[in-house]
Amino acid sequence: ENEDSAQKTEPADQLVDSLDSSTSQSGSQIGSHLSAGTTEDSKEEAHTLEDQEVAELEEKLPDKIHSLKKEAGVWVTNYHVPQGVGDIVMIQSDHTGAVDILSAELETADLLGEQRKAQPPPLAAPTMWTTEKMKEFKAKMGKEKNGRMVVKRGEVVTVRVPTHPDGKCICWEFATDDYDIGFGVYFDWTTVTNTAITVQVSESSDEEDEEEDEEIEGLSPAGDVERGSKSYLRNRYGEIMPVYRRNSHREVQAGSHEYPGEGIYLLKFDNSYSLLRNKTLFFHVYYMS
């Protein structure tokens, strides 16, 4: 039996040796022709001959070629690029032979679904106006319990005003002593559990946004408050009016905005650009039905 098996395997080994020798001979012949300065036609014939021999070798000895590729560490995975919604992507591993089937439609929905949900609807611009009754307004707010505060140098004060179930519009008025201040309005699309107005103080816009919600990714407003900040707020926030430096020391700055839905208004008084001066702020926030 061993002799019979040896005789059976001998022709296959001879075939491999003959194919290898013929391939090497043809390769040497092609190299000699090219080195001798053959024409373009002879080069194309040589390449064609080599390709034909390689194809014959792959047809006759597929297992041998596969093992050679495996030893050389060559792994090629063919895949179909999805062309539209509903395409199926099939990826087969050359190592294990396992086939993974992916739906382009489902993959796209999984990757973009959360992002689409996080994008808030656009917000309308506010209505803005000014008045020249500075003394009257400051005198009135000075008597109110929370109508006057000091925004220190380098600080940002955020007045958080939740939407009220009886209201349809938010209104604000503010003025400062001697110097201007940055002011902007944003909207937080969140569920309102308490209608109380709160004040938050931070040393910068970055620190303030991190304290509000560390789990939500994104960037805080950045830029020069004199030219207007560029809004890079996180996905749940909407910009109503970017932070600009206002001449609140010359005129009372006032404005209003109709409720876009349930949420919290963020009135930002930005003094982060000032390294030397504190700002005395008089402000009044209320809603209208």
C-alpha positions in Angstrom: 0.0 0.0 0.0 2.8 2.5 0.8 4.4 1.7 -2.6 1.0 2.4 -4.4 0.5 5.7 -2.6 4.1 6.7 -3.4 3.4 5.9 -7.0 0.2 7.9 -7.0 1.8 11.0 -5.5 4.8 10.8 -7.7 3.1 12.1 -10.9 1.6 15.0 -8.9 5.1 15.9 -7.6 6.5 15.6 -11.0 3.7 17.9 -12.3 4.6 20.5 -9.7 8.3 20.2 -10.5 7.6 20.5 -14.2 5.3 23.4 -13.8 7.8 25.2 -11.5 10.6 24.5 -13.9 8.6 25.6 -16.9 7.6 28.8 -15.0 11.2 29.5 -14.1 12.3 28.8 -17.6 9.7 31.1 -19.1 10.6 33.8 -16.5 14.3 33.5 -17.5 13.4 33.6 -21.2 11.2 36.7 -20.6 14.0 38.4 -18.6 16.6 37.6 -21.4 14.3 39.0 -24.0 13.7 42.2 -22.0 17.3 42.7 -21.2 18.2 42.3 -24.9 16.0 45.3 -25.7 13.0 43.7 -27.3 10.2 45.7 -28.9 6.9 46.6 -27.2 5.1 43.8 -29.0 7.5 41.2 -27.7 7.1 42.6 -24.2 3.3 42.2 -24.4 3.6 38.6 -25.7 6.0 37.8 -22.8 3.6 39.1 -20.2 0.7 37.3 -21.8 2.6 34.0 -21.8 3.5 34.5 -18.1 -0.1 35.2 -17.2 -1.4 32.1 -19.1 1.1 29.9 -17.3 0.2 31.3 -13.9 -3.5 30.8 -14.7 -2.9 27.1 -15.6 -0.9 26.6 -12.5 -3.7 28.0 -10.4 -6.3 25.8 -12.1 -4.3 22.6 -11.6 -3.0 23.3 -8.1 -5.4 25.6 -6.3 -4.5 24.2 -2.9 -0.8 24.6 -3.6 -1.3 28.3 -4.6 -3.5 28.9 -1.5 -0.9 27.5 0.8 1.8 29.5 -0.9 -0.3 32.7 -0.4 -0.9 31.8 3.2 2.9 31.2 3.8 3.7 34.6 2.2 1.2 36.4 4.4 -0.9 37.7 1.5 -4.6 38.1 2.5 -7.0 39.8 0.0 -10.6 40.4 0.9 -13.1 41.2 -1.8 -16.1 43.3 -0.9 -18.9 45.1 -2.6 -19.2 48.8 -2.0 -22.8 49.8 -1.2 -24.4 51.9 -3.9 -27.6 52.8 -2.3 -30.1 52.2 0.5 -30.9 48.5 0.9 -27.6 47.1 -0.5 -26.2 44.1 1.2 -22.5 43.9 2.0 -20.9 40.4 2.2 -17.4 40.1 3.6 -15.7 36.7 3.6 -12.6 36.0 5.6 -9.8 34.2 3.7 -8.5 32.8 7.0 -11.6 31.3 8.5 -14.0 31.3 5.6 -16.7 33.0 7.7 -19.1 35.3 5.9 -20.4 38.5 7.5 -23.5 40.0 6.0 -24.2 43.7 6.7 -27.1 45.9 5.7 -26.0 49.3 4.5 -29.4 50.7 5.4 -29.2 49.5 9.0 -25.6 50.5 9.4 -26.4 54.0 8.2 -29.4 54.3 10.5 -27.4 53.1 13.5 -24.6 55.6 12.8 -26.7 58.7 12.0 -29.9 58.0 14.0 -28.6 59.6 17.2 -27.1 62.5 15.4 -30.3 63.3 13.6 -32.4 63.0 16.8 -29.9 65.4 18.6 -30.2 68.2 16.0 -32.7 70.8 17.4 -35.1 72.7 15.1 -34.0 76.2 14.0 -34.9 79.1 16.3 -36.4 82.4 15.3 -34.5 85.6 15.8 -35.4 87.7 18.8 -37.0 91.2 18.8 -34.5 93.8 20.1 -34.9 97.5 21.1 -33.3 100.0 23.4 -34.5 102.8 25.7 -32.8 105.9 27.1 -34.3 105.8 30.5 -31.2 104.6 32.2 -31.6 106.4 35.6 -35.2 105.3 36.0 -34.4 101.7 35.1 -31.4 101.5 37.4 -33.3 103.0 40.3 -36.1 100.6 39.9 -33.9 97.5 39.6 -31.8 98.7 42.5 -34.8 98.2 44.8 -35.5 94.7 43.6 -34.1 91.8 45.5 -32.4 90.1 42.5 -32.3 93.1 40.1 -28.7 94.0 40.6 -25.5 92.0 40.6 -21.7 92.4 39.9 -20.1 90.4 37.1 -16.5 90.2 38.0 -13.6 90.5 35.6 -13.1 87.3 33.5 -16.5 85.9 34.5 -19.5 84.7 32.6 -22.9 84.9 34.4 -25.7 82.8 32.9 -29.3 83.5 34.0 -31.4 80.3 33.4 -35.0 81.1 32.7 -37.3 78.1 32.2 -40.4 78.4 30.0 -43.5 79.0 32.1 -46.7 77.0 31.4 -48.7 80.2 31.5 -46.4 82.2 29.3 -45.8 82.5 25.5 -42.9 84.9 25.4 -39.8 85.8 27.4 -38.7 89.4 27.9 -35.5 90.9 29.2 -34.0 94.3 30.1 -30.5 95.1 31.3 -28.1 98.0 31.8 -24.6 98.4 33.3 -22.6 101.1 35.0 -19.8 102.9 33.1 -18.8 100.0 30.8 -20.3 97.6 28.3 -20.8 93.9 28.6 -21.2 90.9 26.3 -24.7 89.5 26.0 -26.3 86.5 24.1 -29.3 84.3 24.3 -29.5 80.5 23.8 -32.1 77.8 24.4 -31.8 74.5 26.1 -34.2 71.9 24.7 -34.9 70.0 27.9 -37.8 69.0 30.1 -38.7 71.7 32.6 -39.2 70.4 36.1 -38.9 73.7 38.0 -39.9 77.2 36.8 -37.5 79.0 39.2 -35.0 81.4 37.7 -31.4 80.5 38.6 -28.1 82.3 38.2 -24.8 80.5 37.4 -21.4 82.1 37.5 -18.2 80.7 35.9 -14.8 82.0 35.0 -15.2 81.1 31.3 -17.8 79.8 28.9 -15.9 76.5 28.6 -16.1 75.8 32.3 -19.7 76.8 32.5 -20.8 74.4 29.7 -18.8 71.5 31.3 -20.6 72.1 34.6 -24.0 72.1 33.0 -23.8 68.6 31.6 -20.5 66.7 31.2 -22.2 63.8 29.4 -23.1 65.8 26.3 -20.4 66.3 23.8 -19.7 69.5 22.0 -18.0 72.9 22.2 -19.0 76.0 24.0 -19.4 79.4 22.3 -16.0 80.7 21.2 -14.9 83.9 19.6 -14.5 87.6 20.2 -17.6 89.1 22.0 -16.9 92.4 20.2 -17.5 90.8 16.8 -20.0 88.2 17.9 -19.2 84.7 19.1 -19.4 81.7 16.8 -21.9 79.2 18.2 -20.5 75.7 18.8 -22.9 74.7 21.5 -23.8 71.1 22.0 -26.5 69.4 20.1 -29.4 70.0 22.5 -28.7 73.8 22.6 -30.0 76.3 20.0 -28.7 79.7 19.3 -31.1 82.6 19.4 -28.6 85.4 19.5 -24.8 85.1 19.7 -22.8 86.9 22.4 -21.9 90.5 21.4 -20.6 93.4 23.4 -23.6 95.7 24.1 -23.5 99.4 24.9 -25.5 98.8 28.0 -23.8 101.6 29.8 -25.4 104.1 27.4 -28.8 102.6 26.7 -31.1 100.0 28.3 -30.9 96.9 26.2 -34.2 95.1 25.9 -35.7 92.2 23.9 -38.2 89.4 23.7 -38.5 86.0 22.1 -41.6 83.8 21.6 -41.4 80.3 23.2 -40.3 77.7 20.6 -41.4 74.9 22.9 -40.5 73.6 26.4 -37.0 74.3 27.6 -34.7 76.7 29.4 -33.5 80.1 28.1 -29.9 80.9 28.8 -29.1 84.6 29.1 -25.4 85.0 29.1 -23.7 88.1 30.4 -20.1 87.8 29.3 -17.3 89.7 31.0 -14.6 87.2 30.2 -12.8 89.7 27.8 -12.2 92.2 30.6 -9.1 91.5 32.7 -9.3 94.6 35.0 -12.9 95.8 35.4 -15.9 94.4 37.2 -19.3 95.3 35.7 -22.3 96.3 37.8 -25.4 94.8 36.1 -29.0 95.7 36.4 -31.4 93.3 34.8 -35.1 92.3 34.7 -36.4 89.0 33.2 -40.1 88.2 32.9 -42.6 86.3 30.7 -45.8 87.5 29.0 -48.9 85.5 28.2 
